[in-house]
Amino acid sequence: MTRLVRRQGWVAGLLVLFVVLLVITRLIQPGYGSGDFGSLVRAVLPYAFAVAAQTIVVIAGGIDLSVGAMMALTSVTAASMMDGASEEYALFVVPFVLAMGLVLGAVNGMLIVVTRVPDIVVTLATLFVLQGAALLVLGAPGGAVAEWLRATIIGTVPIPGLPGISAWIPKALVLLVVCLCIIWIPLKRSKLGLSIYAIGSSELAAFRSGVPVARTKIIAYALSGLFGAMGGLALTMSTGIGAPIPGPYLLASVAAVVLGGVALGGGKGGLLGPIVAVFVLRLVRTDLTLLAIDPNVTAIIEGAIMVAVVMFGAFITMRGRQ
Amino acid sequence: MSISAIQPVPFGRRLKRFMADRPLIPLIILLVMLVVILQVLRPGIVNERWLANTVKFAIPLAILAGCQTMTMLTGGIDLSVGTVATMSAFIMATQVVNHDPAVAILIALVPAVLIGLVNGIGVGVFRVHPLIMTLGTSLIGTGCLQVYQRTVIASGAKIPPFLAWLGTGLTYGVPNALLLFVPIAVLIVFTLNRTGFGRLLYAVGDNEGAARLSGVRYWQVITALYVISSVLAGITGLLYIGLIKAPSLSLAEPLVLPSVAAAVIGGTSIFGGRGGYTGTIIGALILTVLTTLLTILQMPEGARRILFGLIVLFVTAAYLRIIEDR
């Protein structure tokens, strides 16, 4: 038990922080209820997928600067394909866009492996490419989304007999958990997942132990692309349109990954920490808005929190090592 | 081994080895090629005025890329340069309304020093990853700037004539900005190649543990480095506002990612320990000419970005092949 706490200490701390923040929210705004929680989850949804995309690449020892651009491209593709199309057509659009993300992510990985250019430079270049492609698909925000897709993230999951609890389980949360678990849990338990941690920890050691480094890296980036595409779809689903200029998803994803206890060097951490971290970050923003604080001051506070927490984390690891 | 060795080396190998020994040559060839393509596409465009314009727009990029080069030599990166440049430009333009230009410039450089100090302490003392640290401080800086903007909205902004002269003026066809850039460039090259501080940067980036064991005070080197980088970024902001002449809250932001690209194209390793500033300058020139080229082709904005990304990737990959293949 103590070992579990020590290993998951960071995540547990984040969860406590989240609960404390919820209590604070309740104190600030006594009327804060299930409906507000639902809108928080809907706002978090695209961020959470961006964070998942970043997490998997960072664990593999890389970094993906093209997350935001990937989301923009998949979002505008989905929105422009569904524009004026029938409801059933969306059944085809969703897998298509997900496959597109997977392929584009794999291309990212292949470029890194083949050219031997550092990850940060390759994904910087693909950031420009994907952003350009998004602008070509849709020059200005527009498009549409199928009604049933919108409905999948609005409202709550009905549990018969327990209306009190079911009000606190928004559909968006279920969608998020399902999408993440379907990919993450089998991955974490497979040889592939171990290989991803191995190449992040030490590429040379992994290579010498017989891990196919190039293939693992490509798969890690492909999965990141898949999460990115989910993020793009989530974006289209929640706004109803596609926007070719991405929001601040890159910065938010890197921040949440670090806050979530994933080392930027790679090989450490899990998916749960970053996801909780992104909830914490969004809730802080909600609280600051509820306190009627100037949104610009909010940006300062967010940045300060990010820097302070990361410094604190680094300080703790330093003390632990001595 | 002289060239007249008994075993005749094939010409291709010899050429490659020659280029690997002098990494600047392939870069210069690429730059000349781009200019030639430009001239072929639009005959007569390459003239004195075009040259002066290109240099004028390359200089801010080259100074920011100098910040990246120095931080990248230690294995870091400074993504706050865009925010710092914007802050100093905006603060100068609004303070100059009430103050003497010299005082306004001094006031404008204070946040630059502060941000550099915070970056340096975060990276050097607390060992935060430079990417996170500089992203975080740039977020804070942008927020502060937005709040600040609210307080000066009534007073308006203006650009002191001598900054406009420095940014856009020409003397005998030579951009005045070179007056600022040449000393900075010489100073950076001299610092990196001939001073103890420069050696320490290479040493820290090459092998931090070894540098530490040889008695290098890591945190002092890093703190000094990030402060220098921020001050340079602040000066760039002052120069850039003289060139653009329209203060805005995202003035220098579009230069950040190209500045990283310029340093990488110039042959500085993002993992530290290898590279230099002369390559970076040529990298900045290449990117500027490339932007002109893509603008002249009159492509849609999307296609231009795609090509820009692809070319940056291709050039970096090709260049790494050339210098690594020894």
Interface residues (C-beta under 8 A of the other chain):
Chain A: I63 L111 T115 R116 V117 P118 I120 V121 V122 L124 A125 T126 L127 F128 V129 Q131 G132 A133 A134 L135 L136 V137 G139 L251 V254 A255 V258 L264 D294 N296 V297 T298 A299 I300 I301 E302 G303 A304 M306 V307 V310 M311 A314 F315 M318
Chain B: I77 V118 G122 F126 R127 V128 H129 L131 I132 M133 L135 G136 T137 S138 L139 I140 T142 G143 C144 Q146 V147 R150 L257 V260 A261 V264 I270 F271 P300 E301 G302 A303 R304 R305 I306 L307 F308 G309 L310 V312 L313 T316 A317 L320 E324
